[in-house]
Every structure is written in C-alpha cells, then in structure tokens.
Amino acid sequence: MNPAQTEFLDLYRSGLKNAADLMKASLESAERLQQQHLTAIRTALEQNARSMADLSNAKSLDELVAMQQKLAGAQFERVMGYWSTLCQSAGESQVATISKQMAQAREWFNESYSLTARAAEEAGKIASSQVPGSVVSKQQQQSRPEHRPGR
C-alpha cells in the first residue's frame, strides 16, 4: 500500500472512531435522561400515595380544601423542578455533544491538514526531481551562441 492510501485509511479509521465516540456519548445521555424519568415517575407515585392518605384523613370540607391547596402547590413545585432538571440535562447533553463534535472536527481538520501538507511536500519533491533536467537543458540551449546563416 502506498503512503497516501495508508494515510487515507488512518483518516477513515479516525472518523469511524469519532462517530462511535459520539454515538456512545449520545446513548449515555439518553440513558441518564431515562433514569431521570424513572426517578421522577417513582417519586410522583410515592407522593400520590401520600396525598391520597392525607386526603382520606380529612374530617371536614374545609380541611379537605386546605389539604387540596397544599397538595396542589407541592405538585406544581415538583413539576417545575422536574422540567427544570429535564431542561438542564438537555442543555448539558447538548454542550457535551457539541464540544465532542468540535474536538472531532478539530482532530479531523488537523489530520486533513497534515495529509495535505505531506501530499504537497511529496508533489514538490517529485516536481523538483523532474524539473532540474528540463531547466538544465533550457539553460544549455540559451548559453550556446546562436549560429546565424550568412555570417
């Protein structure tokens, strides 16, 4: 295999590794989000059971309304907390994904640059090895005295 093919395969392998790393990060983020959902559902079920027990202990309509107001406020706070945590997790996930993509793009550009620089260097070497012969022959032709007929 020639060096250009080897470098291309290295670049290709690097791209595949980066894609796998990005997929892993995405799956880990989805797993964290799913765990947060499950925790929120379990907490909501526990709170619901406690709320039902509290409401069943009410002895008058005033007590029932007071408990209902208290429970509604607590449920609203939990919902807002859940959405806040969900948005924060989504933001952190996006930051992690974007920074991973930036790092991968930087790495890919660096590898592409080095590959291009090596290719240009090799092309320059090939060109310089072929050019001197033609330059020398042109210089020899120019240094010869011109022979004009009739003189």
ZAKOLBA-351091 format. One record per residue: x, y, z of N, C-alpha, C, CB in turn. Coordinates in nm, 2 decimals, always signed. Glycine has a CB too. Example, Ala and Ser with C-alpha at 12.3 -4.5 7.8 and 13.67 -1.06 7.14 Angstrom:
<sites>
n_X; n_Y; n_Z; ca_X; ca_Y; ca_Z; c_X; c_Y; c_Z; cb_X; cb_Y; cb_Z
+1.32; -0.57; +0.78; +1.23; -0.45; +0.78; +1.32; -0.33; +0.78; +1.13; -0.45; +0.90;
+1.28; -0.22; +0.71; +1.37; -0.11; +0.71; +1.29; +0.00; +0.79; +1.41; -0.06; +0.57;
</sites>
This chain:
<sites>
n_X; n_Y; n_Z; ca_X; ca_Y; ca_Z; c_X; c_Y; c_Z; cb_X; cb_Y; cb_Z
+0.08; -0.12; +0.00; +0.00; +0.00; +0.00; +0.09; +0.12; +0.00; -0.10; +0.00; +0.12;
+0.05; +0.22; -0.08; +0.13; +0.34; -0.08; +0.10; +0.43; +0.04; +0.11; +0.42; -0.22;
+0.18; +0.53; +0.07; +0.16; +0.61; +0.19; +0.03; +0.69; +0.18; +0.28; +0.71; +0.20;
-0.01; +0.73; +0.06; -0.14; +0.81; +0.06; -0.26; +0.72; +0.10; -0.16; +0.87; -0.09;
-0.26; +0.60; +0.05; -0.37; +0.51; +0.09; -0.36; +0.48; +0.24; -0.36; +0.37; +0.01;
-0.25; +0.46; +0.30; -0.23; +0.44; +0.44; -0.29; +0.56; +0.52; -0.09; +0.41; +0.48;
-0.25; +0.68; +0.48; -0.29; +0.80; +0.55; -0.44; +0.81; +0.53; -0.22; +0.92; +0.49;
-0.50; +0.78; +0.41; -0.64; +0.79; +0.40; -0.71; +0.69; +0.49; -0.68; +0.76; +0.25;
-0.66; +0.57; +0.50; -0.72; +0.47; +0.59; -0.71; +0.51; +0.73; -0.66; +0.33; +0.57;
-0.60; +0.58; +0.77; -0.59; +0.63; +0.91; -0.70; +0.74; +0.93; -0.45; +0.68; +0.93;
-0.71; +0.82; +0.83; -0.81; +0.93; +0.85; -0.96; +0.87; +0.86; -0.80; +1.03; +0.73;
-0.98; +0.77; +0.78; -1.11; +0.70; +0.78; -1.13; +0.63; +0.91; -1.12; +0.59; +0.66;
-1.03; +0.56; +0.96; -1.05; +0.50; +1.09; -1.07; +0.60; +1.20; -0.92; +0.42; +1.13;
-1.00; +0.71; +1.19; -1.02; +0.82; +1.29; -1.17; +0.87; +1.29; -0.93; +0.93; +1.27;
-1.22; +0.88; +1.17; -1.36; +0.93; +1.15; -1.46; +0.83; +1.21; -1.39; +0.95; +1.00;
-1.43; +0.70; +1.19; -1.52; +0.59; +1.25; -1.51; +0.59; +1.40; -1.48; +0.46; +1.19;
-1.39; +0.61; +1.45; -1.37; +0.62; +1.60; -1.45; +0.74; +1.65; -1.22; +0.63; +1.63;
-1.44; +0.85; +1.59; -1.51; +0.97; +1.63; -1.66; +0.95; +1.63; -1.47; +1.09; +1.55;
-1.71; +0.88; +1.52; -1.85; +0.86; +1.51; -1.90; +0.77; +1.63; -1.89; +0.80; +1.38;
-1.82; +0.66; +1.66; -1.85; +0.57; +1.76; -1.85; +0.64; +1.90; -1.76; +0.45; +1.77;
-1.75; +0.73; +1.92; -1.75; +0.81; +2.04; -1.87; +0.90; +2.06; -1.62; +0.89; +2.05;
-1.91; +0.96; +1.95; -2.02; +1.05; +1.95; -2.15; +0.97; +1.98; -2.04; +1.12; +1.82;
-2.16; +0.85; +1.92; -2.28; +0.76; +1.95; -2.28; +0.72; +2.09; -2.28; +0.64; +1.85;
-2.17; +0.69; +2.15; -2.16; +0.65; +2.29; -2.20; +0.76; +2.38; -2.01; +0.60; +2.32;
-2.16; +0.88; +2.35; -2.19; +0.99; +2.43; -2.34; +1.02; +2.43; -2.12; +1.12; +2.39;
-2.40; +1.00; +2.31; -2.54; +1.02; +2.29; -2.62; +0.92; +2.36; -2.58; +1.02; +2.14;
-2.58; +0.79; +2.36; -2.65; +0.69; +2.43; -2.64; +0.70; +2.58; -2.59; +0.55; +2.38;
-2.53; +0.75; +2.63; -2.51; +0.77; +2.77; -2.60; +0.88; +2.81; -2.37; +0.80; +2.80;
-2.62; +0.98; +2.73; -2.71; +1.10; +2.76; -2.85; +1.05; +2.77; -2.69; +1.21; +2.66;
-2.89; +0.97; +2.67; -3.02; +0.91; +2.67; -3.05; +0.82; +2.79; -3.05; +0.83; +2.54;
-2.95; +0.75; +2.83; -2.96; +0.66; +2.95; -2.98; +0.75; +3.07; -2.84; +0.57; +2.97;
-2.91; +0.86; +3.09; -2.92; +0.95; +3.20; -3.06; +1.01; +3.21; -2.82; +1.06; +3.20;
-3.11; +1.05; +3.09; -3.24; +1.11; +3.08; -3.35; +1.01; +3.12; -3.26; +1.16; +2.94;
-3.33; +0.89; +3.07; -3.43; +0.78; +3.10; -3.43; +0.75; +3.25; -3.40; +0.65; +3.02;
-3.31; +0.75; +3.31; -3.31; +0.73; +3.46; -3.38; +0.84; +3.53; -3.16; +0.72; +3.51;
-3.36; +0.97; +3.49; -3.43; +1.08; +3.55; -3.58; +1.07; +3.54; -3.38; +1.21; +3.49;
-3.62; +1.02; +3.42; -3.77; +1.00; +3.40; -3.82; +0.89; +3.50; -3.80; +0.95; +3.26;
-3.75; +0.78; +3.51; -3.79; +0.68; +3.61; -3.79; +0.73; +3.75; -3.70; +0.55; +3.59;
-3.69; +0.80; +3.79; -3.69; +0.85; +3.92; -3.81; +0.95; +3.95; -3.56; +0.93; +3.95;
-3.84; +1.03; +3.85; -3.95; +1.13; +3.86; -4.08; +1.05; +3.87; -3.95; +1.22; +3.74;
-4.10; +0.95; +3.80; -4.22; +0.87; +3.80; -4.24; +0.80; +3.94; -4.22; +0.76; +3.69;
-4.13; +0.74; +3.99; -4.14; +0.68; +4.12; -4.17; +0.78; +4.23; -4.00; +0.61; +4.15;
-4.11; +0.89; +4.22; -4.13; +1.00; +4.32; -4.28; +1.04; +4.31; -4.04; +1.12; +4.30;
-4.33; +1.06; +4.19; -4.47; +1.10; +4.17; -4.56; +1.00; +4.23; -4.50; +1.13; +4.03;
-4.54; +0.87; +4.21; -4.62; +0.77; +4.26; -4.62; +0.76; +4.41; -4.58; +0.63; +4.20;
-4.50; +0.78; +4.47; -4.50; +0.78; +4.62; -4.57; +0.91; +4.67; -4.35; +0.79; +4.66;
-4.55; +1.02; +4.61; -4.62; +1.14; +4.65; -4.77; +1.13; +4.64; -4.57; +1.26; +4.57;
-4.81; +1.06; +4.53; -4.96; +1.04; +4.51; -5.02; +0.95; +4.62; -4.98; +0.98; +4.37;
-4.95; +0.85; +4.66; -4.99; +0.76; +4.76; -5.01; +0.84; +4.90; -4.90; +0.64; +4.78;
-4.90; +0.92; +4.93; -4.91; +1.00; +5.05; -5.02; +1.11; +5.04; -4.78; +1.08; +5.07;
-5.04; +1.17; +4.93; -5.15; +1.26; +4.91; -5.29; +1.20; +4.93; -5.14; +1.33; +4.77;
-5.30; +1.08; +4.88; -5.43; +1.01; +4.89; -5.46; +0.98; +5.04; -5.44; +0.88; +4.81;
-5.35; +0.94; +5.11; -5.36; +0.90; +5.25; -5.40; +1.03; +5.33; -5.23; +0.84; +5.31;
-5.34; +1.14; +5.30; -5.37; +1.27; +5.37; -5.51; +1.31; +5.34; -5.27; +1.38; +5.32;
-5.55; +1.30; +5.22; -5.69; +1.34; +5.18; -5.79; +1.25; +5.24; -5.70; +1.35; +5.03;
-5.76; +1.13; +5.26; -5.86; +1.04; +5.32; -5.88; +1.06; +5.47; -5.82; +0.89; +5.30;
-5.78; +1.13; +5.53; -5.79; +1.16; +5.67; -5.86; +1.29; +5.70; -5.65; +1.17; +5.73;
-5.90; +1.36; +5.60; -5.97; +1.49; +5.62; -6.11; +1.46; +5.68; -5.99; +1.57; +5.48;
-6.14; +1.55; +5.78; -6.27; +1.53; +5.86; -6.38; +1.62; +5.82; -6.24; +1.54; +6.01;
-6.34; +1.74; +5.75; -6.44; +1.83; +5.71; -6.40; +1.88; +5.57; -6.45; +1.95; +5.82;
-6.50; +1.96; +5.52; -6.48; +2.01; +5.38; -6.37; +2.12; +5.38; -6.61; +2.07; +5.33;
-6.36; +2.20; +5.49; -6.26; +2.30; +5.50; -6.12; +2.23; +5.50; -6.28; +2.39; +5.62;
-6.11; +2.13; +5.58; -5.98; +2.05; +5.59; -5.95; +1.99; +5.45; -5.99; +1.94; +5.69;
-6.04; +1.94; +5.38; -6.02; +1.88; +5.25; -5.97; +1.98; +5.15; -6.15; +1.81; +5.20;
-6.03; +2.10; +5.15; -5.99; +2.21; +5.06; -5.85; +2.26; +5.10; -6.09; +2.33; +5.06;
-5.82; +2.27; +5.22; -5.69; +2.32; +5.27; -5.58; +2.22; +5.23; -5.69; +2.34; +5.42;
-5.61; +2.09; +5.25; -5.52; +1.99; +5.21; -5.50; +1.99; +5.05; -5.56; +1.85; +5.26;
-5.61; +2.00; +4.98; -5.60; +2.00; +4.84; -5.52; +2.12; +4.79; -5.75; +2.01; +4.78;
-5.53; +2.24; +4.84; -5.45; +2.35; +4.81; -5.30; +2.33; +4.83; -5.49; +2.48; +4.88;
-5.28; +2.27; +4.95; -5.14; +2.24; +4.99; -5.08; +2.14; +4.89; -5.13; +2.19; +5.13;
-5.15; +2.03; +4.86; -5.10; +1.93; +4.77; -5.08; +1.98; +4.63; -5.20; +1.81; +4.77;
-5.17; +2.07; +4.59; -5.16; +2.13; +4.45; -5.04; +2.21; +4.44; -5.29; +2.21; +4.42;
-5.01; +2.29; +4.54; -4.88; +2.37; +4.54; -4.76; +2.28; +4.54; -4.88; +2.46; +4.66;
-4.76; +2.18; +4.62; -4.65; +2.09; +4.62; -4.63; +2.01; +4.49; -4.66; +1.98; +4.74;
-4.74; +1.97; +4.43; -4.73; +1.91; +4.30; -4.68; +2.00; +4.19; -4.87; +1.85; +4.26;
-4.72; +2.13; +4.20; -4.68; +2.23; +4.10; -4.52; +2.25; +4.11; -4.75; +2.36; +4.12;
-4.48; +2.26; +4.24; -4.33; +2.27; +4.26; -4.26; +2.15; +4.21; -4.31; +2.29; +4.41;
-4.31; +2.03; +4.23; -4.24; +1.91; +4.18; -4.24; +1.91; +4.03; -4.31; +1.78; +4.23;
-4.35; +1.95; +3.96; -4.35; +1.95; +3.82; -4.25; +2.05; +3.76; -4.49; +1.99; +3.77;
-4.24; +2.17; +3.83; -4.15; +2.27; +3.78; -4.00; +2.22; +3.80; -4.17; +2.40; +3.85;
-3.98; +2.16; +3.92; -3.85; +2.10; +3.94; -3.81; +2.00; +3.84; -3.85; +2.04; +4.08;
-3.91; +1.91; +3.81; -3.88; +1.81; +3.71; -3.85; +1.87; +3.57; -4.01; +1.72; +3.69;
-3.92; +1.97; +3.53; -3.90; +2.03; +3.40; -3.76; +2.11; +3.40; -4.01; +2.13; +3.36;
-3.73; +2.17; +3.51; -3.61; +2.24; +3.53; -3.49; +2.14; +3.51; -3.60; +2.31; +3.66;
-3.50; +2.03; +3.58; -3.40; +1.93; +3.57; -3.39; +1.87; +3.43; -3.42; +1.82; +3.68;
-3.50; +1.85; +3.37; -3.50; +1.80; +3.24; -3.43; +1.89; +3.14; -3.65; +1.77; +3.19;
-3.47; +2.02; +3.15; -3.41; +2.12; +3.06; -3.26; +2.14; +3.09; -3.47; +2.26; +3.08;
-3.22; +2.13; +3.21; -3.08; +2.14; +3.25; -3.00; +2.02; +3.19; -3.06; +2.14; +3.40;
-3.06; +1.90; +3.20; -3.00; +1.78; +3.15; -2.98; +1.79; +3.00; -3.07; +1.65; +3.19;
-3.09; +1.84; +2.93; -3.08; +1.85; +2.79; -2.97; +1.95; +2.75; -3.22; +1.90; +2.73;
-2.96; +2.06; +2.82; -2.86; +2.16; +2.79; -2.72; +2.10; +2.81; -2.88; +2.28; +2.88;
-2.70; +2.03; +2.92; -2.57; +1.97; +2.95; -2.54; +1.86; +2.84; -2.57; +1.90; +3.08;
-2.64; +1.79; +2.80; -2.62; +1.69; +2.69; -2.58; +1.76; +2.56; -2.74; +1.61; +2.67;
-2.64; +1.87; +2.53; -2.61; +1.94; +2.41; -2.47; +2.00; +2.41; -2.71; +2.05; +2.38;
-2.43; +2.05; +2.53; -2.30; +2.11; +2.54; -2.19; +2.00; +2.53; -2.28; +2.18; +2.68;
-2.22; +1.88; +2.59; -2.12; +1.77; +2.58; -2.11; +1.72; +2.43; -2.17; +1.66; +2.67;
-2.23; +1.71; +2.36; -2.23; +1.67; +2.23; -2.15; +1.77; +2.14; -2.37; +1.65; +2.18;
-2.18; +1.90; +2.15; -2.12; +2.00; +2.07; -1.97; +2.00; +2.09; -2.19; +2.14; +2.09;
-1.93; +2.00; +2.22; -1.79; +2.00; +2.25; -1.72; +1.88; +2.19; -1.76; +2.01; +2.40;
-1.78; +1.76; +2.19; -1.73; +1.64; +2.14; -1.71; +1.66; +1.98; -1.81; +1.52; +2.17;
-1.82; +1.71; +1.92; -1.81; +1.73; +1.78; -1.71; +1.83; +1.74; -1.95; +1.78; +1.73;
-1.69; +1.94; +1.82; -1.59; +2.04; +1.79; -1.45; +1.97; +1.80; -1.60; +2.16; +1.89;
-1.43; +1.89; +1.90; -1.30; +1.82; +1.92; -1.27; +1.73; +1.80; -1.29; +1.75; +2.05;
-1.38; +1.66; +1.76; -1.36; +1.57; +1.65; -1.33; +1.64; +1.52; -1.48; +1.48; +1.63;
-1.40; +1.75; +1.50; -1.38; +1.83; +1.38; -1.24; +1.89; +1.38; -1.48; +1.95; +1.37;
-1.19; +1.94; +1.50; -1.06; +1.99; +1.51; -0.95; +1.88; +1.47; -1.03; +2.04; +1.65;
-0.98; +1.76; +1.53; -0.89; +1.65; +1.50; -0.89; +1.61; +1.35; -0.93; +1.52; +1.59;
-1.01; +1.61; +1.29; -1.02; +1.57; +1.15; -0.95; +1.68; +1.07; -1.17; +1.56; +1.11;
-0.97; +1.81; +1.10; -0.90; +1.91; +1.02; -0.75; +1.90; +1.03; -0.96; +2.05; +1.06;
-0.71; +1.88; +1.15; -0.56; +1.86; +1.17; -0.50; +1.75; +1.09; -0.53; +1.84; +1.32;
-0.57; +1.63; +1.10; -0.53; +1.52; +1.02; -0.53; +1.55; +0.87; -0.61; +1.40; +1.05;
-0.64; +1.61; +0.82; -0.65; +1.65; +0.68; -0.54; +1.75; +0.64; -0.79; +1.71; +0.65;
-0.51; +1.84; +0.73; -0.41; +1.94; +0.70; -0.27; +1.87; +0.69; -0.40; +2.05; +0.81;
-0.24; +1.78; +0.78; -0.12; +1.71; +0.78; -0.11; +1.62; +0.65; -0.09; +1.63; +0.90;
-0.22; +1.56; +0.62; -0.22; +1.47; +0.50; -0.20; +1.56; +0.37; -0.36; +1.40; +0.49;
-0.26; +1.67; +0.37; -0.25; +1.76; +0.25; -0.11; +1.82; +0.25; -0.35; +1.88; +0.26;
-0.05; +1.85; +0.36; +0.09; +1.91; +0.37; +0.18; +1.80; +0.32; +0.12; +1.95; +0.51;
+0.16; +1.68; +0.36; +0.25; +1.57; +0.32; +0.24; +1.55; +0.17; +0.23; +1.44; +0.39;
+0.12; +1.55; +0.12; +0.09; +1.53; -0.02; +0.16; +1.64; -0.10; -0.06; +1.52; -0.06;
+0.15; +1.76; -0.05; +0.21; +1.88; -0.12; +0.36; +1.87; -0.12; +0.16; +2.01; -0.06;
+0.41; +1.82; -0.01; +0.56; +1.81; +0.01; +0.61; +1.70; -0.09; +0.60; +1.77; +0.15;
+0.54; +1.59; -0.10; +0.57; +1.48; -0.19; +0.56; +1.53; -0.34; +0.49; +1.36; -0.17;
+0.46; +1.60; -0.37; +0.44; +1.66; -0.50; +0.56; +1.75; -0.53; +0.30; +1.73; -0.52;
+0.60; +1.83; -0.44; +0.71; +1.92; -0.46; +0.84; +1.85; -0.48; +0.72; +2.02; -0.34;
+0.86; +1.74; -0.41; +0.98; +1.66; -0.43; +0.98; +1.60; -0.57; +0.99; +1.55; -0.32;
+0.87; +1.54; -0.61; +0.86; +1.48; -0.74; +0.88; +1.59; -0.85; +0.72; +1.41; -0.76;
+0.82; +1.70; -0.83; +0.83; +1.81; -0.93; +0.98; +1.86; -0.93; +0.74; +1.92; -0.90;
+1.04; +1.87; -0.82; +1.18; +1.92; -0.82; +1.27; +1.82; -0.88; +1.22; +1.96; -0.68;
+1.24; +1.69; -0.86; +1.33; +1.59; -0.92; +1.32; +1.58; -1.07; +1.30; +1.45; -0.86;
+1.20; +1.62; -1.12; +1.18; +1.62; -1.27; +1.22; +1.75; -1.33; +1.03; +1.59; -1.30;
+1.21; +1.86; -1.26; +1.23; +1.99; -1.32; +1.38; +2.02; -1.35; +1.19; +2.10; -1.23;
+1.48; +1.98; -1.27; +1.62; +2.02; -1.30; +1.67; +1.97; -1.44; +1.71; +1.96; -1.19;
+1.63; +1.86; -1.48; +1.67; +1.81; -1.61; +1.62; +1.90; -1.72; +1.62; +1.67; -1.64;
+1.50; +1.94; -1.72; +1.45; +2.03; -1.82; +1.50; +2.17; -1.81; +1.29; +2.03; -1.81;
+1.53; +2.22; -1.68; +1.59; +2.35; -1.67; +1.73; +2.35; -1.72; +1.59; +2.39; -1.52;
+1.81; +2.25; -1.69; +1.94; +2.24; -1.74; +1.95; +2.24; -1.89; +2.01; +2.12; -1.68;
+1.86; +2.17; -1.95; +1.87; +2.16; -2.10; +1.83; +2.30; -2.16; +1.77; +2.05; -2.15;
+1.73; +2.37; -2.09; +1.70; +2.50; -2.14; +1.81; +2.60; -2.12; +1.57; +2.56; -2.07;
+1.88; +2.59; -2.01; +2.00; +2.68; -1.98; +2.11; +2.65; -2.08; +2.05; +2.66; -1.84;
+2.13; +2.53; -2.11; +2.23; +2.49; -2.21; +2.20; +2.55; -2.35; +2.25; +2.34; -2.22;
+2.07; +2.54; -2.38; +2.03; +2.60; -2.51; +2.05; +2.75; -2.52; +1.89; +2.56; -2.54;
+2.02; +2.81; -2.40; +2.03; +2.96; -2.40; +2.18; +3.00; -2.40; +1.96; +3.02; -2.28;
+2.27; +2.92; -2.34; +2.41; +2.96; -2.33; +2.49; +2.94; -2.46; +2.48; +2.89; -2.22;
+2.44; +2.86; -2.55; +2.50; +2.83; -2.68; +2.49; +2.96; -2.76; +2.44; +2.71; -2.75;
+2.60; +2.99; -2.83; +2.60; +3.10; -2.92; +2.51; +3.06; -3.04; +2.74; +3.14; -2.97;
+2.43; +3.16; -3.08; +2.34; +3.14; -3.19; +2.42; +3.13; -3.32; +2.23; +3.25; -3.19;
+2.38; +3.04; -3.40; +2.45; +3.03; -3.53; +2.36; +3.08; -3.63; +2.49; +2.88; -3.56;
+2.40; +3.20; -3.69; +2.31; +3.25; -3.79; +2.37; +3.23; -3.93; +2.29; +3.41; -3.77;
+2.29; +3.18; -4.02; +2.35; +3.16; -4.15; +2.39; +3.29; -4.22; +2.25; +3.08; -4.24;
+2.48; +3.29; -4.30; +2.53; +3.40; -4.38; +2.63; +3.49; -4.31; +2.41; +3.48; -4.41;
+2.67; +3.45; -4.20; +2.78; +3.53; -4.13; +2.91; +3.47; -4.14; +2.74; +3.55; -3.99;
</sites>
